[in-house]
Amino acid sequence: MTIEEIHAIASLARLRFTDEQAAAFAREFTDIVAFVNVLTSVDLSSVEPMSSVNAEPNVLRQDVVGESVSTAEALRNAPKKNEAFFKVPKVLG
């Protein structure tokens, strides 16, 4: 990966890196891709496909309506609120 590609991906994630940091990430990503290429060359023809390492099925509970906290109680310790909603800072520009 190039430094320019790292900066482009970082921009999509709203992150900023110095050129030195981007160069370090580029080296790391190159190493990761090389390792994945090694993994893809492993012969798995004798390994049976599986969807989970756990043979037990998921045990789910019944979806039952129960008691919950009221809106007022949930908002009681909120640093900022707007009527019945939590007020949080804007995340993306």
C-alpha positions in Angstrom: 0.0 0.0 0.0 1.1 3.5 -0.7 1.2 6.4 1.7 -1.4 8.1 -0.6 -3.8 5.1 -0.3 -3.4 5.2 3.5 -4.3 8.9 3.6 -7.3 8.3 1.3 -8.6 5.5 3.6 -7.9 7.6 6.7 -9.8 10.5 5.1 -12.9 8.2 4.6 -12.7 7.3 8.3 -12.2 11.0 9.2 -8.7 10.2 10.6 -5.5 12.2 10.0 -2.0 10.7 10.0 1.4 12.3 9.5 3.4 11.0 6.6 5.5 9.0 9.0 2.5 7.4 10.6 1.1 6.6 7.1 4.4 5.0 6.1 4.3 2.8 9.2 0.7 1.8 8.4 1.6 1.1 4.8 4.4 -1.3 5.9 2.1 -3.0 8.4 -0.7 -3.4 5.8 1.8 -4.8 3.3 2.9 -7.4 5.9 -0.7 -8.3 6.7 -1.5 -8.8 3.0 1.6 -11.0 2.7 0.5 -13.1 5.6 -3.1 -13.5 4.2 -1.5 -14.6 1.0 0.3 -17.3 2.9 -2.9 -18.4 4.6 -4.8 -18.6 1.2 -2.1 -21.0 -0.1 -2.7 -23.6 2.7 -4.3 -26.8 1.5 -7.6 -27.3 3.3 -9.0 -30.0 1.1 -9.0 -32.5 4.0 -10.7 -30.1 6.5 -14.4 -30.2 6.8 -16.2 -26.9 6.4 -17.8 -25.5 9.6 -19.7 -22.4 10.5 -18.8 -22.3 14.2 -16.1 -23.8 16.5 -18.9 -24.5 19.0 -21.0 -27.5 18.1 -23.8 -26.4 20.4 -26.7 -24.4 18.9 -27.4 -20.9 20.3 -29.7 -21.1 23.3 -32.0 -18.2 23.1 -34.4 -16.9 25.8 -38.0 -16.1 25.2 -38.6 -12.5 24.2 -40.8 -11.3 27.0 -41.7 -7.7 27.8 -40.6 -6.8 31.3 -40.1 -3.8 33.5 -37.8 -1.1 32.2 -36.5 2.3 33.4 -38.7 5.2 32.6 -37.6 7.9 30.2 -37.3 10.4 33.0 -35.1 7.9 35.1 -32.9 7.2 32.1 -32.4 10.9 31.4 -31.9 11.8 35.1 -28.1 11.6 35.0 -27.6 12.7 31.4 -25.3 15.7 31.2 -27.4 17.2 28.3 -30.9 16.3 27.2 -33.5 17.7 24.8 -37.0 16.9 25.9 -37.1 13.1 26.0 -33.8 12.5 24.2 -30.1 12.4 25.1 -28.2 15.3 23.6 -24.8 14.3 22.3 -22.1 16.2 20.4 -22.1 16.1 16.6 -19.8 13.3 15.5 -19.2 13.9 11.8 -18.5 17.4 10.4 
